[in-house]
């Protein structure tokens, strides 16, 4: 489940007078319109959902349901997610290493980690996390039954996963709050999810409530810039077709500085760890310093209180 160009970062808006704008406009005449200004804003409490209790968007669920059968095809529509998965683990390792409590406990072997993977899809990350020797358990949730069926079927191929990996047909809102089993996770992950929900502010609040003190909320998403519109919407979906059409809604992208501001205004959260990544055809995903300002990036924040 896949990822604010402003004058300050040196990216100029595409105008109709630009040589680049004319073929883009022509190519997209039968697709979505050019986006509005990508200027900074607060993380919205709601985009356009009709539900007051859930951040899940029915059209998003429908879109990903259509991809269920190909989720584990490393050369299929989810290829980009398969290629990104190693970077997810690298990022979590970096976050854990920077934990505020790591220096005082460095001489001790850390206890096995409990994961909550929100919006797990077909289980690409959840399975790989459950296989780690440092993992105690992974609870993976998703609101799409057909994709969960694919995830469970794939997990059954490896009997060693049965004691460590559990899939639930649930959202972060419906996950029982009174059951300790679903609380105090070491890592709560939501990779390529926040740009698909209708109420990102409430969604992040609820995800954060499941993190234990000292634990981490980690996510990946896409900055709302003219560059990201060009690469993820026009090139990836419309031109090259390496991402299924309709996967991305540019207006729901969230900038890195908006996430920083969101958690900065809330007590109990540390200094974020942010890493920008760029997809290079033929080479895969590569970490590129500063690219979090214009495209895909990982964002992690520790609960310190």
MIGURO-612382 format. One record per residue: residue number from 1; x, y, z of N, C-alpha, C in turn; residue in one letter. Coordinates in Angstrom, 2 decimals. Layout:
residues N
NUM,X,Y,Z,X,Y,Z,X,Y,Z,a .
...
//
This chain:
residues 305
1,0.85,-1.13,0.00,0.00,0.00,0.00,0.89,1.19,0.00,x .
2,0.86,1.87,-1.05,1.81,2.81,-1.36,1.27,4.23,-1.08,x .
3,3.75,6.79,-0.83,4.19,7.00,-0.45,4.16,7.40,0.25,x .
4,4.52,19.62,-1.66,4.78,20.86,-0.94,5.98,21.55,-1.54,x .
5,5.99,21.15,-2.83,7.07,21.89,-3.47,6.83,23.36,-3.25,x .
6,7.68,24.00,-2.51,7.57,25.42,-2.23,8.78,26.11,-2.78,x .
7,8.70,27.40,-2.87,9.83,28.15,-3.38,11.07,27.93,-2.54,x .
8,10.88,27.63,-1.23,12.02,27.47,-0.34,12.86,26.26,-0.67,x .
9,12.30,25.25,-1.36,13.10,24.09,-1.73,13.48,24.13,-3.20,x .
10,13.20,25.21,-3.84,13.68,25.43,-5.20,12.94,24.68,-6.27,x .
11,11.71,24.28,-6.03,10.93,23.57,-7.04,9.83,24.48,-7.52,x .
12,9.82,24.76,-8.80,8.83,25.68,-9.34,7.57,24.95,-9.75,x .
13,6.38,25.50,-9.48,5.14,24.89,-9.94,5.12,24.78,-11.46,x .
14,4.47,23.71,-11.96,4.32,23.56,-13.40,3.23,24.51,-13.87,x .
15,3.52,25.35,-14.80,2.54,26.29,-15.33,2.23,25.93,-16.76,x .
16,1.12,26.47,-17.24,0.71,26.13,-18.61,1.69,26.68,-19.63,x .
17,2.53,27.65,-19.23,3.52,28.18,-20.16,4.79,27.38,-20.19,x .
18,4.93,26.43,-19.28,6.14,25.62,-19.21,6.16,24.62,-20.35,x .
19,7.35,24.36,-20.97,7.44,23.35,-22.01,7.01,21.98,-21.52,x .
20,7.16,21.74,-20.20,6.82,20.43,-19.66,5.33,20.26,-19.46,x .
21,4.62,21.37,-19.31,3.21,21.28,-18.93,2.31,20.83,-20.06,x .
22,2.64,21.17,-21.29,1.73,20.86,-22.38,1.57,19.36,-22.61,x .
23,2.66,18.56,-22.69,2.43,17.11,-22.85,1.80,16.48,-21.62,x .
24,2.08,17.01,-20.43,1.47,16.47,-19.23,-0.04,16.68,-19.27,x .
25,-0.43,17.88,-19.61,-1.86,18.18,-19.67,-2.55,17.34,-20.73,x .
26,-1.90,17.15,-21.86,-2.50,16.36,-22.92,-2.63,14.91,-22.52,x .
27,-1.57,14.39,-21.90,-1.59,12.98,-21.52,-2.61,12.69,-20.44,x .
28,-2.92,13.68,-19.60,-3.79,13.46,-18.46,-5.22,13.95,-18.71,x .
29,-5.54,14.28,-19.94,-6.85,14.86,-20.20,-7.98,13.95,-19.74,x .
30,-7.77,12.62,-19.84,-8.81,11.68,-19.45,-8.56,11.12,-18.06,x .
31,-7.63,11.72,-17.30,-7.33,11.22,-15.96,-7.63,12.31,-14.94,x .
32,-6.99,12.24,-13.79,-7.24,13.23,-12.75,-6.67,14.58,-13.14,x .
33,-7.22,15.67,-12.64,-6.74,17.00,-12.99,-5.42,17.31,-12.29,x .
34,-4.74,18.34,-12.77,-3.54,18.80,-12.09,-3.88,19.21,-10.67,x .
35,-2.99,18.94,-9.71,-3.29,19.25,-8.32,-3.25,20.74,-8.02,x .
36,-3.84,21.08,-6.90,-3.80,22.46,-6.43,-2.45,22.74,-5.79,x .
37,-2.29,23.91,-5.22,-1.03,24.28,-4.60,-0.64,23.32,-3.49,x .
38,0.64,22.89,-3.44,1.07,21.94,-2.41,1.59,22.59,-1.15,x .
39,1.23,23.85,-0.88,1.75,24.56,0.29,1.47,23.86,1.59,x .
40,2.24,24.23,2.62,2.13,23.58,3.93,0.75,23.80,4.54,x .
41,0.26,22.77,5.23,-0.99,22.86,5.94,-0.93,21.90,7.13,x .
42,-1.90,21.99,8.01,-1.93,21.04,9.12,-2.47,19.71,8.63,x .
43,-2.14,18.65,9.34,-2.64,17.34,8.97,-4.15,17.33,9.16,x .
44,-4.91,17.04,8.10,-6.37,17.15,8.19,-6.99,16.14,9.12,x .
45,-8.08,16.55,9.76,-8.83,15.64,10.60,-9.77,14.77,9.78,x .
46,-10.08,15.24,8.57,-10.92,14.42,7.70,-10.79,14.93,6.26,x .
47,-10.68,13.98,5.32,-10.65,14.37,3.91,-12.08,14.39,3.35,x .
48,-12.66,13.21,3.20,-14.02,13.19,2.62,-14.73,11.90,2.97,x .
49,-14.55,11.44,4.17,-15.23,10.22,4.58,-16.63,10.53,5.10,x .
50,-17.54,9.60,4.89,-18.89,9.78,5.40,-19.03,9.22,6.81,x .
51,-18.00,8.51,7.28,-18.05,7.91,8.61,-17.38,8.82,9.62,x .
52,-17.96,8.88,10.80,-17.38,9.70,11.85,-16.46,8.92,12.75,x .
53,-16.42,7.57,12.60,-15.67,6.74,13.52,-14.50,6.02,12.89,x .
54,-14.41,5.99,11.59,-13.36,5.23,10.93,-12.59,6.09,9.93,x .
55,-11.30,5.83,9.84,-10.48,6.53,8.87,-10.41,5.77,7.55,x .
56,-11.05,4.61,7.49,-11.00,3.77,6.29,-11.87,4.37,5.20,x .
57,-11.32,4.43,3.99,-12.05,4.94,2.83,-12.50,3.75,1.99,x .
58,-13.81,3.57,1.77,-14.31,2.41,1.02,-13.72,2.28,-0.38,x .
59,-13.49,3.40,-1.05,-12.93,3.31,-2.41,-11.48,2.82,-2.37,x .
60,-10.74,3.17,-1.32,-9.37,2.67,-1.17,-9.40,1.16,-0.95,x .
61,-10.32,0.70,-0.09,-10.45,-0.73,0.16,-10.78,-1.47,-1.13,x .
62,-11.68,-0.91,-1.91,-12.07,-1.53,-3.18,-10.89,-1.62,-4.13,x .
63,-10.09,-0.54,-4.17,-8.92,-0.52,-5.06,-7.94,-1.63,-4.70,x .
64,-7.62,-1.77,-3.43,-6.63,-2.76,-3.02,-7.18,-4.18,-3.04,x .
65,-8.50,-4.32,-2.90,-9.11,-5.64,-3.04,-8.83,-6.22,-4.43,x .
66,-8.86,-5.35,-5.42,-8.62,-5.80,-6.80,-7.19,-6.29,-7.00,x .
67,-6.30,-5.93,-6.10,-4.89,-6.33,-6.23,-4.54,-7.55,-5.39,x .
68,-5.51,-8.09,-4.67,-5.23,-9.13,-3.68,-4.49,-10.33,-4.26,x .
69,-4.94,-10.84,-5.40,-4.38,-12.08,-5.94,-2.93,-11.94,-6.38,x .
70,-2.47,-10.72,-6.60,-1.10,-10.52,-7.10,-0.17,-9.97,-6.02,x .
71,-0.64,-9.93,-4.76,0.12,-9.25,-3.71,1.52,-9.84,-3.53,x .
72,1.64,-11.15,-3.62,2.93,-11.80,-3.36,3.73,-12.08,-4.64,x .
73,3.30,-11.53,-5.74,4.07,-11.64,-6.98,5.15,-10.55,-6.97,x .
74,6.43,-10.94,-6.81,7.49,-9.93,-6.71,7.69,-9.13,-7.98,x .
75,7.07,-9.56,-9.07,7.18,-8.83,-10.34,5.83,-8.24,-10.76,x .
76,4.86,-8.29,-9.87,3.53,-7.80,-10.18,3.30,-6.38,-9.72,x .
77,2.04,-5.99,-9.54,1.71,-4.61,-9.15,2.30,-4.18,-7.81,x .
78,2.61,-5.14,-6.94,3.17,-4.80,-5.63,4.69,-4.90,-5.60,x .
79,5.30,-4.95,-6.76,6.76,-5.06,-6.84,7.46,-3.95,-6.05,x .
80,6.94,-2.73,-6.15,7.56,-1.60,-5.46,7.60,-1.84,-3.95,x .
81,6.55,-2.45,-3.41,6.49,-2.72,-1.97,7.49,-3.81,-1.58,x .
82,7.62,-4.82,-2.40,8.60,-5.88,-2.13,10.01,-5.29,-2.09,x .
83,10.30,-4.41,-3.03,11.64,-3.82,-3.09,11.89,-2.87,-1.92,x .
84,10.83,-2.27,-1.39,10.99,-1.34,-0.29,11.16,-2.04,1.06,x .
85,10.73,-3.28,1.17,10.67,-3.93,2.47,12.00,-3.97,3.23,x .
86,13.13,-4.27,2.59,14.39,-4.25,3.35,14.69,-2.89,3.97,x .
87,14.31,-1.81,3.30,14.55,-0.48,3.84,13.67,-0.21,5.06,x .
88,12.51,-0.83,5.11,11.66,-0.70,6.29,12.39,-1.23,7.53,x .
89,12.96,-2.42,7.38,13.68,-3.01,8.50,14.93,-2.20,8.87,x .
90,15.63,-1.72,7.87,16.79,-0.87,8.15,16.39,0.37,8.93,x .
91,15.25,0.94,8.57,14.80,2.15,9.25,14.42,1.87,10.70,x .
92,13.71,0.78,10.94,13.34,0.43,12.31,14.59,0.18,13.15,x .
93,15.57,-0.50,12.58,16.83,-0.74,13.29,17.48,0.58,13.67,x .
94,17.44,1.54,12.76,18.02,2.87,13.04,17.26,3.56,14.16,x .
95,15.95,3.46,14.14,15.15,4.09,15.20,15.45,3.46,16.54,x .
96,15.46,2.15,16.60,15.71,1.46,17.87,17.09,1.79,18.42,x .
97,18.06,1.92,17.51,19.43,2.24,17.93,19.54,3.64,18.50,x .
98,18.62,4.52,18.09,18.66,5.91,18.56,17.76,6.15,19.76,x .
99,17.14,5.07,20.26,16.21,5.21,21.38,16.87,5.92,22.56,x .
100,16.07,6.73,23.24,16.60,7.51,24.35,17.08,6.63,25.49,x .
101,16.60,5.39,25.56,17.00,4.50,26.64,18.09,3.53,26.22,x .
102,18.53,3.59,24.94,19.46,2.59,24.44,20.83,2.69,25.07,x .
103,21.30,3.91,25.37,22.64,4.05,25.91,22.77,3.45,27.31,x .
104,21.70,3.55,28.11,21.76,3.05,29.47,21.58,1.54,29.56,x .
105,21.06,0.93,28.50,20.82,-0.52,28.52,21.60,-1.24,27.44,x .
106,22.63,-0.60,26.89,23.36,-1.17,25.76,24.07,-2.46,26.12,x .
107,24.40,-2.66,27.40,25.13,-3.86,27.81,24.21,-5.06,27.99,x .
108,22.90,-4.82,27.98,21.95,-5.89,28.17,21.30,-6.28,26.85,x .
109,20.97,-7.57,26.73,20.28,-8.02,25.54,18.84,-7.54,25.59,x .
110,18.40,-6.78,24.59,17.03,-6.26,24.64,16.01,-7.38,24.53,x .
111,14.87,-7.23,25.17,13.83,-8.27,25.08,13.26,-8.32,23.67,x .
112,12.68,-9.46,23.29,12.06,-9.58,21.96,10.97,-8.52,21.78,x .
113,10.80,-8.10,20.54,9.91,-6.99,20.23,8.51,-7.47,19.86,x .
114,7.52,-6.68,20.29,6.13,-6.89,19.90,5.76,-5.83,18.86,x .
115,5.23,-6.29,17.72,4.87,-5.40,16.62,3.35,-5.36,16.44,x .
116,2.87,-4.17,16.09,1.52,-4.02,15.56,1.67,-3.39,14.19,x .
117,1.29,-4.14,13.14,1.41,-3.64,11.77,0.02,-3.23,11.30,x .
118,-0.18,-1.94,11.14,-1.50,-1.38,10.81,-1.60,-1.19,9.29,x .
119,-2.65,-1.73,8.70,-2.77,-1.68,7.24,-1.77,-2.62,6.61,x .
120,-1.75,-3.86,7.09,-0.69,-4.82,6.71,-0.79,-5.31,5.28,x .
121,-1.95,-5.15,4.64,-2.09,-5.66,3.29,-1.89,-7.16,3.26,x .
122,-1.15,-7.63,2.26,-0.91,-9.06,2.10,0.16,-9.62,3.00,x .
123,0.76,-8.78,3.84,1.69,-9.29,4.85,3.16,-9.25,4.50,x .
124,3.55,-8.46,3.54,4.95,-8.42,3.13,5.85,-8.04,4.31,x .
125,5.49,-6.97,5.01,6.31,-6.59,6.16,6.04,-7.48,7.36,x .
126,4.78,-7.79,7.62,4.42,-8.57,8.81,5.12,-9.92,8.83,x .
127,5.13,-10.62,7.71,5.81,-11.91,7.64,7.31,-11.78,7.91,x .
128,7.91,-10.80,7.27,9.36,-10.64,7.42,9.73,-10.25,8.85,x .
129,8.86,-9.45,9.49,9.12,-9.07,10.88,8.98,-10.28,11.81,x .
130,7.99,-11.13,11.54,7.78,-12.31,12.39,8.93,-13.30,12.29,x .
131,9.66,-13.29,11.20,10.77,-14.22,11.03,12.04,-13.78,11.76,x .
132,12.09,-12.54,12.21,13.28,-12.06,12.87,13.44,-12.72,14.24,x .
133,14.65,-13.12,14.59,14.86,-13.73,15.92,14.63,-12.75,17.06,x .
134,14.65,-11.46,16.76,14.43,-10.44,17.79,12.95,-10.12,18.00,x .
135,12.09,-10.84,17.29,10.64,-10.58,17.36,9.95,-11.57,18.28,x .
136,9.12,-11.04,19.18,8.30,-11.89,20.03,6.99,-12.24,19.34,x .
137,6.32,-11.20,18.78,5.05,-11.44,18.12,4.73,-10.29,17.19,x .
138,3.90,-10.58,16.19,3.41,-9.58,15.24,1.90,-9.73,15.14,x .
139,1.18,-8.67,15.45,-0.25,-8.61,15.18,-0.42,-7.68,13.99,x .
140,-1.02,-8.19,12.93,-1.16,-7.43,11.69,-2.64,-7.26,11.39,x .
141,-3.05,-6.01,11.17,-4.47,-5.73,10.95,-4.69,-5.04,9.61,x .
142,-5.86,-5.31,9.03,-6.24,-4.70,7.76,-7.75,-4.83,7.61,x .
143,-8.41,-3.86,6.96,-9.87,-3.91,6.80,-10.32,-4.58,5.52,x .
144,-9.41,-5.29,4.82,-9.74,-5.86,3.52,-9.69,-7.38,3.60,x .
145,-10.84,-8.05,3.76,-10.87,-9.50,3.96,-10.18,-10.30,2.87,x .
146,-10.34,-9.90,1.62,-9.74,-10.68,0.53,-8.21,-10.63,0.58,x .
147,-7.66,-9.50,0.98,-6.21,-9.39,1.09,-5.71,-10.15,2.30,x .
148,-6.46,-10.11,3.40,-6.09,-10.89,4.58,-6.11,-12.39,4.28,x .
149,-7.04,-12.82,3.44,-7.08,-14.23,3.05,-5.79,-14.62,2.33,x .
150,-5.31,-13.72,1.47,-4.05,-13.96,0.78,-2.90,-14.00,1.78,x .
151,-2.90,-13.07,2.73,-1.84,-13.02,3.74,-1.80,-14.30,4.57,x .
152,-2.96,-14.75,5.02,-3.01,-15.96,5.85,-2.58,-17.20,5.06,x .
153,-3.03,-17.25,3.80,-2.67,-18.39,2.96,-1.16,-18.45,2.74,x .
154,-0.56,-17.31,2.51,0.89,-17.28,2.29,1.64,-17.64,3.57,x .
155,1.16,-17.16,4.70,1.84,-17.44,5.97,1.78,-18.92,6.32,x .
156,0.73,-19.61,5.89,0.61,-21.04,6.21,1.69,-21.87,5.54,x .
157,2.36,-21.32,4.55,3.45,-22.04,3.90,4.65,-22.21,4.83,x .
158,4.72,-21.39,5.85,5.82,-21.44,6.80,5.26,-21.72,8.19,x .
159,5.24,-22.98,8.63,4.65,-23.33,9.93,5.28,-22.60,11.11,x .
160,6.53,-22.15,10.96,7.19,-21.48,12.07,6.55,-20.13,12.41,x .
161,5.73,-19.62,11.49,5.10,-18.32,11.72,3.85,-18.41,12.59,x .
162,3.29,-19.60,12.74,1.98,-19.73,13.38,1.97,-19.24,14.83,x .
163,3.10,-19.35,15.52,3.13,-18.94,16.93,3.51,-17.48,17.12,x .
164,3.90,-16.81,16.04,4.38,-15.44,16.17,3.57,-14.41,15.39,x .
165,2.79,-14.86,14.41,2.10,-13.93,13.51,0.60,-14.17,13.56,x .
166,-0.14,-13.10,13.80,-1.61,-13.17,13.84,-2.20,-12.06,12.97,x .
167,-3.09,-12.45,12.05,-3.78,-11.49,11.20,-5.19,-11.27,11.72,x .
168,-5.61,-10.00,11.75,-6.94,-9.66,12.21,-7.64,-8.76,11.19,x .
169,-8.91,-9.06,10.94,-9.75,-8.20,10.11,-10.22,-7.06,11.00,x .
170,-9.44,-5.98,11.04,-9.73,-4.88,11.96,-9.07,-3.60,11.47,x .
171,-9.52,-2.51,12.04,-8.88,-1.21,11.83,-8.32,-0.76,13.17,x .
172,-7.54,0.29,13.16,-6.99,0.80,14.42,-8.12,1.27,15.34,x .
173,-9.26,1.65,14.77,-10.40,2.10,15.57,-11.14,0.93,16.21,x .
174,-11.20,-0.22,15.54,-11.98,-1.35,16.05,-11.14,-2.33,16.87,x .
175,-9.83,-2.17,16.87,-8.98,-3.04,17.68,-9.32,-2.81,19.16,x .
176,-9.64,-3.87,19.91,-10.07,-3.70,21.31,-9.07,-2.89,22.13,x .
177,-9.55,-1.84,22.75,-8.68,-0.98,23.54,-8.50,-1.48,24.97,x .
178,-9.43,-2.30,25.44,-9.38,-2.77,26.82,-8.55,-4.03,27.01,x .
179,-8.19,-4.67,25.91,-7.42,-5.92,25.98,-5.93,-5.60,25.95,x .
180,-5.20,-6.01,26.96,-3.76,-5.74,27.07,-2.98,-6.32,25.89,x .
181,-3.53,-7.35,25.28,-2.87,-7.97,24.13,-2.66,-6.98,23.00,x .
182,-3.54,-5.99,22.93,-3.49,-5.02,21.83,-2.99,-3.66,22.29,x .
183,-2.21,-3.66,23.35,-1.64,-2.43,23.89,-0.12,-2.57,24.06,x .
184,0.54,-1.45,24.27,1.96,-1.41,24.67,2.88,-2.18,23.72,x .
185,2.80,-1.84,22.44,3.67,-2.46,21.46,5.02,-1.73,21.42,x .
186,6.06,-2.50,21.14,7.39,-1.89,20.98,7.48,-1.11,19.68,x .
187,6.84,-1.64,18.65,6.83,-0.98,17.34,5.41,-1.04,16.77,x .
188,4.87,0.12,16.45,3.63,0.20,15.70,4.00,0.75,14.32,x .
189,3.74,-0.03,13.30,4.12,0.36,11.94,2.89,0.60,11.08,x .
190,2.98,1.58,10.21,1.93,1.83,9.21,2.63,2.32,7.94,x .
191,3.08,1.36,7.17,3.85,1.65,5.96,2.93,1.82,4.76,x .
192,3.10,2.95,4.07,2.29,3.27,2.90,0.80,3.19,3.23,x .
193,0.42,3.76,4.35,-0.96,3.70,4.80,-1.57,5.08,5.00,x .
194,-0.84,5.97,5.67,-1.44,7.23,6.10,-1.96,8.07,4.93,x .
195,-1.38,7.90,3.74,-1.85,8.66,2.58,-3.10,8.04,1.95,x .
196,-3.59,6.96,2.56,-4.81,6.32,2.05,-5.98,6.43,3.01,x .
197,-5.79,7.03,4.16,-6.89,7.13,5.13,-7.59,8.47,5.02,x .
198,-8.81,8.54,5.52,-9.62,9.75,5.41,-9.42,10.72,6.57,x .
199,-8.94,10.21,7.68,-8.80,11.05,8.86,-7.40,10.84,9.44,x .
200,-6.37,11.36,8.78,-5.00,11.05,9.19,-4.64,11.52,10.60,x .
201,-5.20,12.64,11.05,-4.88,13.12,12.39,-5.38,12.13,13.45,x .
202,-6.64,11.73,13.35,-7.20,10.77,14.30,-6.52,9.41,14.16,x .
203,-6.20,9.03,12.94,-5.53,7.76,12.69,-4.18,7.71,13.41,x .
204,-3.39,8.76,13.28,-2.08,8.81,13.93,-2.22,8.85,15.45,x .
205,-3.22,9.56,15.94,-3.46,9.60,17.39,-3.73,8.19,17.91,x .
206,-4.57,7.46,17.22,-4.94,6.12,17.68,-3.78,5.14,17.56,x .
207,-3.01,5.28,16.51,-1.81,4.43,16.39,-0.85,4.71,17.54,x .
208,-0.67,5.99,17.84,0.25,6.37,18.91,-0.18,5.84,20.26,x .
209,-1.48,5.70,20.47,-1.98,5.20,21.76,-1.60,3.75,22.00,x .
210,-1.25,3.04,20.94,-0.89,1.62,21.08,0.61,1.41,21.34,x .
211,1.37,2.48,21.30,2.82,2.38,21.49,3.15,2.44,22.98,x .
212,3.98,1.54,23.45,4.39,1.59,24.86,5.35,2.75,25.08,x .
213,5.47,3.25,26.30,6.50,4.25,26.59,7.89,3.68,26.25,x .
214,8.63,4.40,25.45,9.91,3.91,24.98,9.84,3.21,23.63,x .
215,8.61,2.92,23.17,8.43,2.28,21.88,8.38,3.29,20.75,x .
216,8.19,2.77,19.54,8.26,3.61,18.34,7.03,3.48,17.46,x .
217,6.60,4.61,16.93,5.62,4.65,15.84,6.41,4.94,14.57,x .
218,6.36,4.02,13.62,7.12,4.18,12.38,6.17,4.10,11.19,x .
219,6.43,4.93,10.21,5.57,4.95,9.03,6.37,5.37,7.80,x .
220,5.79,5.17,6.67,6.35,5.71,5.43,5.20,6.31,4.63,x .
221,5.50,7.39,3.95,4.47,8.06,3.17,5.15,8.91,2.10,x .
222,4.44,9.87,1.54,4.95,10.65,0.42,4.68,12.13,0.66,x .
223,5.68,12.96,0.39,5.52,14.41,0.51,4.62,14.93,-0.61,x .
224,3.88,15.96,-0.30,2.94,16.55,-1.26,3.64,17.68,-2.02,x .
225,4.30,17.31,-3.11,5.06,18.27,-3.90,4.75,18.07,-5.38,x .
226,5.15,19.07,-6.16,5.00,18.90,-7.61,5.84,17.74,-8.11,x .
227,6.99,17.54,-7.50,7.85,16.41,-7.89,7.16,15.09,-7.63,x .
228,6.53,14.94,-6.46,5.88,13.67,-6.14,4.66,13.45,-7.04,x .
229,3.96,14.51,-7.40,2.84,14.34,-8.34,3.36,13.82,-9.68,x .
230,4.46,14.39,-10.14,5.03,13.98,-11.42,5.49,12.53,-11.39,x .
231,6.18,12.14,-10.31,6.77,10.80,-10.25,5.75,9.71,-9.89,x .
232,4.91,9.96,-8.88,4.02,8.91,-8.40,2.71,8.84,-9.17,x .
233,2.17,9.97,-9.56,0.89,9.98,-10.25,1.04,9.89,-11.77,x .
234,1.80,10.81,-12.34,1.90,10.84,-13.79,2.82,9.75,-14.34,x .
235,4.07,9.72,-13.86,5.04,8.76,-14.42,4.73,7.33,-13.99,x .
236,4.64,7.08,-12.67,4.48,5.71,-12.17,3.14,5.09,-12.56,x .
237,2.06,5.87,-12.47,0.74,5.31,-12.76,0.35,5.45,-14.23,x .
238,0.43,6.68,-14.77,-0.10,6.93,-16.10,0.86,6.61,-17.23,x .
239,2.14,6.93,-17.03,3.10,6.78,-18.12,3.71,5.39,-18.18,x .
240,4.31,4.94,-17.05,5.02,3.66,-17.04,4.15,2.50,-16.59,x .
241,3.14,2.77,-15.80,2.26,1.71,-15.34,2.90,0.76,-14.34,x .
242,3.94,1.21,-13.62,4.59,0.33,-12.63,3.82,0.32,-11.32,x .
243,2.87,1.24,-11.18,1.96,1.27,-10.04,0.54,1.31,-10.60,x .
244,-0.37,0.48,-10.08,-1.75,0.48,-10.62,-2.40,1.86,-10.54,x .
245,-3.12,2.22,-11.59,-3.79,3.51,-11.63,-4.81,3.62,-10.49,x .
246,-4.86,4.79,-9.90,-5.77,5.02,-8.80,-5.19,4.73,-7.44,x .
247,-3.93,4.28,-7.40,-3.30,3.95,-6.11,-3.10,5.20,-5.27,x .
248,-2.72,6.31,-5.89,-2.35,7.51,-5.15,-3.34,8.66,-5.34,x .
249,-3.64,9.32,-4.26,-4.40,10.57,-4.27,-3.45,11.65,-3.77,x .
250,-2.91,12.44,-4.68,-1.88,13.42,-4.33,-2.31,14.36,-3.22,x .
251,-3.56,14.71,-3.17,-4.04,15.66,-2.17,-3.97,15.08,-0.75,x .
252,-3.83,13.76,-0.63,-3.76,13.12,0.69,-2.32,12.88,1.14,x .
253,-1.36,13.27,0.32,0.03,13.15,0.74,0.29,14.11,1.91,x .
254,1.25,13.76,2.75,1.56,14.56,3.93,3.05,14.88,3.95,x .
255,3.36,16.14,4.14,4.75,16.57,4.15,5.44,16.23,5.46,x .
256,6.73,16.04,5.36,7.53,15.68,6.53,7.44,16.74,7.62,x .
257,7.47,18.02,7.25,7.40,19.06,8.27,6.01,19.15,8.91,x .
258,4.99,18.70,8.20,3.65,18.65,8.78,3.57,17.57,9.85,x .
259,4.21,16.43,9.59,4.26,15.38,10.61,5.07,15.83,11.82,x .
260,6.18,16.51,11.57,6.99,17.03,12.68,6.14,17.98,13.56,x .
261,5.41,18.85,12.91,4.58,19.80,13.65,3.48,19.08,14.42,x .
262,2.92,18.06,13.82,1.84,17.30,14.46,2.31,16.69,15.77,x .
263,3.44,15.99,15.74,3.93,15.34,16.95,4.60,16.34,17.89,x .
264,5.13,17.43,17.33,5.76,18.44,18.17,4.78,19.14,19.08,x .
265,3.51,19.17,18.69,2.48,19.82,19.50,1.88,18.89,20.55,x .
266,2.32,17.63,20.54,1.76,16.65,21.46,2.82,16.19,22.46,x .
267,2.41,16.16,23.72,3.34,15.75,24.76,3.63,14.26,24.67,x .
268,4.85,13.91,25.07,5.19,12.50,25.17,5.86,11.90,23.95,x .
269,6.26,12.74,22.99,6.91,12.23,21.79,8.29,12.87,21.63,x .
270,9.26,12.07,21.19,10.62,12.55,21.04,10.87,13.23,19.72,x .
271,12.15,13.41,19.42,12.55,14.04,18.16,12.45,13.01,17.03,x .
272,11.74,13.32,15.96,11.55,12.34,14.89,12.86,11.96,14.19,x .
273,12.86,10.74,13.67,13.91,10.26,12.78,13.29,10.19,11.39,x .
274,13.93,10.82,10.41,13.36,10.90,9.06,14.42,10.49,8.04,x .
275,14.03,9.67,7.08,14.93,9.24,6.01,14.18,9.31,4.68,x .
276,14.73,10.04,3.73,14.14,10.11,2.40,14.66,9.01,1.51,x .
277,13.79,8.46,0.67,14.19,7.38,-0.25,13.66,7.69,-1.65,x .
278,14.40,7.20,-2.63,14.05,7.43,-4.03,14.08,6.09,-4.76,x .
279,13.08,5.85,-5.59,13.07,4.63,-6.40,13.83,4.88,-7.70,x .
280,14.84,4.05,-7.92,15.66,4.14,-9.13,15.38,2.91,-9.98,x .
281,14.74,3.06,-11.14,14.44,1.90,-11.99,15.68,1.06,-12.27,x .
282,15.55,-0.23,-12.05,16.66,-1.14,-12.26,17.55,-1.33,-11.05,x .
283,17.46,-0.42,-10.10,18.30,-0.49,-8.90,17.48,-0.62,-7.62,x .
284,16.22,-0.23,-7.66,15.37,-0.31,-6.47,15.39,0.98,-5.67,x .
285,15.02,0.87,-4.40,14.94,2.03,-3.52,16.30,2.37,-2.93,x .
286,16.61,3.64,-2.94,17.89,4.11,-2.41,17.65,5.28,-1.45,x .
287,18.39,5.27,-0.35,18.31,6.40,0.58,19.01,7.60,-0.03,x .
288,18.34,8.72,-0.06,18.90,9.96,-0.63,18.65,11.08,0.36,x .
289,19.70,11.64,0.89,19.57,12.69,1.89,18.81,13.89,1.31,x .
290,17.83,14.35,2.05,17.05,15.50,1.64,15.84,15.19,0.79,x .
291,15.75,13.94,0.30,14.62,13.62,-0.59,13.30,13.52,0.14,x .
292,13.34,13.50,1.49,12.09,13.51,2.25,11.30,14.79,2.02,x .
293,11.96,15.81,1.51,11.29,17.08,1.25,10.47,17.07,-0.04,x .
294,10.72,16.09,-0.89,10.07,16.12,-2.21,9.34,14.84,-2.59,x .
295,9.57,13.72,-1.86,8.95,12.46,-2.29,8.76,11.48,-1.15,x .
296,9.11,10.22,-1.41,8.90,9.16,-0.41,9.85,9.32,0.77,x .
297,9.36,8.98,1.95,10.22,9.05,3.13,9.69,8.17,4.25,x .
298,10.60,7.80,5.15,10.26,7.10,6.39,10.26,8.11,7.52,x .
299,9.36,7.91,8.46,9.22,8.81,9.61,9.02,7.96,10.84,x .
300,9.85,8.16,11.86,9.71,7.43,13.11,9.78,8.38,14.28,x .
301,8.97,8.11,15.30,8.98,8.96,16.49,8.80,8.07,17.72,x .
302,9.61,8.32,18.74,9.58,7.51,19.95,8.63,8.10,20.99,x .
303,7.89,7.24,21.63,7.03,7.68,22.74,7.89,7.74,23.99,x .
304,8.11,8.91,24.50,9.03,9.10,25.62,8.30,9.35,26.94,x .
305,7.01,9.46,26.89,6.26,9.71,28.12,4.90,9.04,28.11,x .
//
